[in-house]
Amino acid sequence: MSPPLLPRGLVLLAWLLATPGFAKDAKVGKAQGKGPRLVRIQGAHRLHRDAAAAFERMAAEARAAGRTLLVTSGWRSYQQQRFLWRRYRNGLGPKAAWPGRSNHNRGLAVDLVVGRDMDSPTYEWLAANACRFGFRRTVASEPWHWEYRPRSTATPQDGEDCLGRPVESEPASAVVRQDAS
């Protein structure tokens, strides 16, 4: 004995009515005004919009200090991360995180040119200043890998850099105020 045709017919009718053409008037719960999640930095590289804004501020301050922050990798798709992980597992590439577990997949990690070791001027500048922008090094064996983690990155004490060293304070520029009278 077959089930009644009326319930099947109602399901079929509901399915037919829910076609994309019919559903075009439906309101989607997408947030308005937030902009894209990933934004471009330094050409083709992308980061999450919050990380990108913090990185751009950090790069501008580094430039003012005579350092250039060059990006070698930012956001990676799941497929790109899987490719890198497989190369690593086969002994053909550097260490790579499991796909879906890398903050590159989230747009929160950036790899930078820092020189051959941790004694380079660029690395020293990053170590002393990156925490002020919410970035920190999270992989001990990778001095080039910096992640945007503003909630869990400690900010330096007043008068100190991110390494706890005293900061030479620049003399405040004299402001000459003229009386309007």
N, C-alpha and C positions, 0 to 999 in steps of 0.2 A: 504494500500500500504506500503510495507516494504522499509526501506532506502536502498540505493545502497550497494551492497556487497563489492565493491572495497575498500571504506574507512575502513570498518570493517576488511577486509582481511589484509590491510596494518598495522593496529594496532596490529592484531594478529601476523603477521610476525615480527614486531618490538619487540613485547613482547617475542616471542620465541628466537629471536637472542640475547636478553639481559639476557640470563641465566647466572648463576654464572660461568660456564665453559667457556663461551665466554668472559665474562667480566674480566677474571683473568688477562689479559694483561693491563687492564685499570690502569692508575696511580691514586692513592688515594692522596688526599691533606693533608695527615697526616704529622705533623711536624717531621722532623728527628733530632735526636741528643738530644732531650730534656729529654729523659728518662721517667720513669713512674711518673705519677702525685702523687701517694701515695707510700710512702716508710716506711719501718718498723723502729720502735723505740722500745727499751726495749721489745724485744720478739715479741709478737703477735700484739701489738698496732701499728697503722699506722697513719701518718699525711701526709698532702700535702708536697711535697718535700721541698718547701721553709720554711714552718713552722717546718719541721723535722730538717733541717739544723740549724735553729735558736735555736730550742729546744736542740739539741745536744751540741751546743756551751754554752748555758745557763746551762745545766746539768753539763758540764765539769767544768765551773767556780764555780758552787755550790759545786761540789765535792772538788775543791781546797779550798773552804771556810769551809769545814767540814759538808756540808749539802748534803743529798741525795734526789733527785727528783724522786719519784716513781709514775708512771703513772697508773691510774685505768681505764681510758677510753680515746680514741683518736677518730679516724674516726669511724663513724657509718653509716651503710647502711640505706636507706629509711625505710626498713622493721624493722630494729632494733629500729629506732627512733619512728616509728609508735607504736611498742609494748610498749616502755617506756611511750609514750604519753597516750596511752589507759590505762595503769596501773595508771598513775597519775590522769587521768580523773575519774577513778573508785575508787580513794582514796586508791590505793594499793601500791603506790610508790612515790618517791620524785618528785619534780617539773620537768617537761620536756617540751621542746619546741615542737610546732606543727611540724609534719614531713615536711621536705623541708625548714623549717625556721631556723633550728639549724646549727650553724657553725661546729658542729660535722659532719654533712652530707657533708660539704665541706672539711673536713680534717684540719680545722683551729683552732679547739678548743681541749683543753686537760684538763682532770680532774686529779688532783694530790693529793697525800696523804699529807695533811698539818697539821694534828693533829685535836684535838677537837675544837679548836677555833682560833681566829686570833692572839693569844698571843704565838703561837708555834714558835720556832726558824726557822722552814722551811718557815712558812707563812711570818714571818718578813723579811727573806732573799728575798723571792719572791717580796714582796711589795717594798723593797728597790732596787731591781736589775732587775726585769723582763722587765721593759720598755726599758732598754738598748738593749734588744734582740727583741723588737717589740711585746712583750706580755703584756696584761693588763687584769685585772679582769673586767668582763662586767656584771655579775649578782650579785647584792648586797647581796642576801641571800645565795650565794654559794662561800665561800672563796676558794674552791678547783678548781673552773672553771676559766681557763685562756685562752684567745683567742689571736691568732697571728694577729695583725692588725698594721703592721709597718708604714703604711702611716698616720694613725690617732692617733698613740701612741706618745705622747710627749717624747722627750729625755731629760734627766736631764741637767742642766747647768753644766759647768765645776766646779769640786770640790764638787758637790752635788750628792746625790743618787736620786732615783725616787720619794722619799717622800720630797725632798727639804732639806734634812739634810746634813750638811757638811760631806764629806768623809775624813777619815783619810788617807792621802796620804802616801804610802809606800816610804821609801827613795830609790832613784834611785840607783841601784847597780853600783858600781864604775867600769868603764871599763878601763882597763890598755891597752894603745896602745903602741906598740913597733915600734920604727922607723926601717924601713927596711934598712937603710944605714949602 
